[in-house]
Amino acid sequence: MIDFMKKLDIIHLKRNGCSNREVARRLEIDRKTVARYWNRYLSEVQKLKDSDMDAKETQEQIVSKPKYDSSHRVKVKYTEKMDLRLKHILKTEIEKDKLLGNHKQSLTKKQIHEKLLSEGFDISYSTITVQINKILKSAKECFIRQKYDLGDRLEYDFGEVKLHINGETKDYHMAVLSSPSGEFRWAYLYRNQKKDVFLDSHVKFFEMVGGVYKEVVYDNMKNVVAKFIGRNEKELNEDLIKLSIYYGFKINVTNCFYRSLLGYYYNVGTPKQMQAYLRRIDNLCRVLRPFDEVDLSLV
C-alpha cells in the first residue's frame, strides 16, 4: 500500500501530463498502482459534477488516505538489522570508489542482493533494489536562481502584526501570499493562527484569483510540517495534504537547515520581508473598517 504522500505525488504528476510508466519510475512503484489511484481520483472528480451525488461525501473520498486490507498481510522481511547491513555495504562501496577512483570493482545491485542472501538474509531482489535507491537518493542541495511563469508558484507565510481597530490596539495574525513572477501580494488578518484560519486563507485566496497555482511553497510552520524525520524528511500535515489533493497544487517545503528560499531571488522579497513591509504601512495601523472586512491588497 502506498502512503498519503505517494497518493498526492501520483495525482500531481498525472495532472501535469506524466504517463503511468513515468510516474511509476519516479516514485518507484508499480504501474498498476499508479493507474488504480489515478482512475479512482478521476472517478471521484467526475462524481462532483453529478448533481445527484453527495458532494461532501465525494470530497471526503478524494482526499481520503489510501486504505489497505490487512487481513492478508504478511510479515515484512526487510528488518532493521538488514537495513544496517545494507547501509554498511553501500558505505564501503563509496569509500572504495574514493580510494580507487575510476574502477570496475563496484558491486552491482544484483551482487549486493546475492551477498545478503549468502549471509543468511531472506529478501527479494526487487525489495533490495528499492531500498538501495532510497539510500542513495540523498543528493547534495544547491541554490539555483530560477524563473517561474505566471501561475507556477505561490509563496505562503504566517506572521504577527499590531493593529489599532475600533479604538483598540491588539495583536493579530496575518497570512501573506505572494506570486514571485507576478510581483503580486495579498494578505488576510486573523485573530489566531490555528489550523482553521490557515486553511481558510487558502480557500479565500483561490476563490479571489479564480484559480489555483501549480505549486505552493511554505516554510516549516506547524500547520505544514507535522513531524520531522531526520534532516531531510518531513511528515506533512494531513489536512494540508487533503487541501492539496482537492485543489490540485503541489506542496513544496523549504529546508529548515538552510536559508529560506521563499522569495530569495525575486524583487517581491520573502513573505517575512513582506510582513515587515506591511507593518510599516501607516494607514495599516489606522484601520477604521470592522475587522471581518479587512483584507490587504498589495498589487
N, C-alpha and C positions, 0 to 999 in steps of 0.2 A: 504494500500500500504506500502511496506517496504521501508526503506531509502537506500541510496547508500552503507553505511557500511554493512547493513544486506545482500545486494546482494553479496558483497565481502566475507562476512563470509560464506554464503551458498556455494559459489564456492570453497573457501579454504577447508571447512570441507568435501565436497563431493570429492574433488580431493585427500583428504587424507583417503578415504575409508569409511567415515561415512554413515550410512543408512539415508534415508529420515526421519525416525522416530527419530533417534538420533539427527539429525540436528534440527528438529522441537522442540525437547525437550530442547536442549541447547539454542536456540535462542528465544524460547517461541513464535513460530509462527505455522501456520497450515502446515501439511504435504503436502497438495495440493499446497501451495505456494512454498515450497521447490522444489517439483517436477517440477512446472511450470518454475521457473527460471533456474534450472539445465538443464532441457531439452532444453530450449531456448539457453542456453550457448553452449551445445553440438552441437546443430544445426548450430550455427554461426561458431563454430570452424571447423565443417565439411565443411562449405562453403569455408573456407580459402584454403582447399585442392582442391577445384574445380577450375580449370584454367579458366572456363568460367565466374566466378563470379568476381565482382568488389572488389578487396582485401581491398581497402581503406574504402569503404562503409561498408564492413563486419566488419572490425576492429572497426569502429566507433559504430556499433551496439553492439559489445561485451562489450565495455567499457562505453556504454551509461547509463544514470541514469534511474531507474525504472520510468515508466510513469503510470499515473492514470487518468481514465475517471472521471472528476469532475462533469459531468452533473447529476449524480445520488447521489451526496454527501449529507449526512445528517449531522445535527448539532451534534458536539461532546458533549457527556453528561458528560465526566469526566472534571470537571471545576477546576479552581484554588482553589475555596472555598472547594470543595470536597477533593482535594489533601491535603490541610492544615488539614482538619478534620481527614483524614485517617492517616496522619503522627502523629497527636496528639494521636490517639488511639494506634498506634504501640509504640509510646514513652512511653505511660502509661503502656503497656504490658511489655516492657523491664524493667521499674522501678519496676513493680510488681514482675518480676522474680528475680531481685536483692534482693528485700526485703524478699520474701517468700522462695527463693531457689527452691528446687525440689518440685513442687506442681502440682495440676491438675486443676487449675483455669484459665489457659491461654485460651483466646478466639481463636477459630478456624477461618479459613478464612470464612467459611460459617456463623459463628456467627457474625463476623465483617460486612459481607455483610448485614445480617438481621438487625444489629444495624443501619447501614447507611440508610437502607430503612425505618426503624421506625422513623428516624429523618427527613424524607421527601426527601431524595436524590433518584433520579431515575437513577439507574445504574444496569448493569447486573453483575451476579456473576463472569463470565469469565473475564470481564474487571477489576474488583476489584482484582481478583487473580493475574493478570498480574502486576498491579500496586503495590501490596504488595510485589511480588517477586523483582520488581525493587528497591523498597525502602530498602529491607532487603539484597540486593545483595552486598552492600558495605562492603567488608571484610578487615580486617587489613592486611597490606603488611608486608612481611618478606623477608630477604635476604637469599637465599639458594644457596649454592655452587652447580653449575650444570656442567655437562659434555655433550658435543654435539658430534654427529657423523659427519664425513666429509659430507659437502653439506647441513647440517642442518641450520647453522646460519652464516649470513654475517653482519658485523657491518660497519656503514657508518657515516662519518662526513665531515664537510667542515671547512677549515681554511685559514689563510693568510700566505704568505711567500714572502721574498725579494729575487730576483734573479738578477744576472748580466748576461744579454743575449745580444749578438751583441753589446757589448760595453756600454750598459745602465743598470743601476740598477733601478728596478721598483717593485712595489707591485703587486703580483699575488694571485690568489685564488686556493686552492688545495683540490680536492675531494680525501678522503682517504677511502679505502675499505679494510677490513681485515677479515680473517676467523680464529676464535678462535681455532677451532680444528686442523686446518692445519698449524697454525702459518705462514699464507701466507698474505702478504700485498702488496697493489698496490695503486698507486696514479696518478691522472690526474691534469694537470695545466690548468687554465683558466684565462682570463683577467677580468672576473667579476663573481658574484655569483648569477646571475639571474636564473629564473626557467628553461630556455632552457639548460643551461650548467649542472644544477642539473640532469635533465632527461638524457642528453647526456652521462654523466658519467656512469649511469646505463646501458644504451644500449651498450656502448663500452665495459664495463666490462663483461657483459653477453655474448657478441659476442666473446670476447677474451678467456674466460674459456670454452666456448662451452656448456653452460647450465645455470640453474638458481638455486639459493639456496632456501630452503624451507621457510626461514624467513629472513627478513632484519630488523635490529634494528637501530633506529635513536634517536637523541636527539630532543629537542623541537625547531628546527630551523624553520624559516618562510616558507621554501619550503615544510615542512612536516605538521606543525600544522597551520591551517587557523584561528582557533579561540578557546580560552579556554572557557569551560562551567563549572564553579566551579573548585574544586580542583582535581577531579578525571575523568572528562570527557573532551574530546577534539574533535573538528571538524577538520578532516584531509583535507589536500589539495586535491582538486578534481582531479588534474592531476596525483598526486601520486597514488590515488586510481585506476585511469584508467590504469596506468602503472602496478600496482599490479595485476589487473584483467587480463590484456593482457599476462603478463609473468607467472602469477600463483604463486607469492610468498606472504607470509603473512607479514603484516606491524606490527611492534612492536615499540612502542614509550615509552621511559623511562619516569618515573615520575619526573617532574621538581621540586617537593617538597622534593625529596630525592637525595642522592648522585647518580650520574650517574652509571648505571650498565654496560655501554659499556666496555667490556674487563676487568671488575673488577677482575675476578677470573682467568685470564689467563696470561701466560708469555708474550704474544704479546703486552700487555698494551692496554690502551684505545686509540681510534682514536686520541684524543687530545694529548696523550703522543707520539703517532707516528708522529704527526705533529711537535712536538718539536724535536723529533729524526731526522726527515727529514731535519729540518732547520740547524742541526749541522753537516750534512754531507758536508765535504769540497768541493768535486767536484760538489755538487749540486749548489753551488754558482759560479761555473765556467763553466756553460753550454755553449757549443760552437755551438750546433745544432740550426737550426731555431726553433722558439717557437712551431709551429704547430706540430713538430715531437716529442716533449718532452712528454714521459710517464715515470713514475718512478716505477721500479720493485724492491720490497724488499723481494724477496722469501728467 
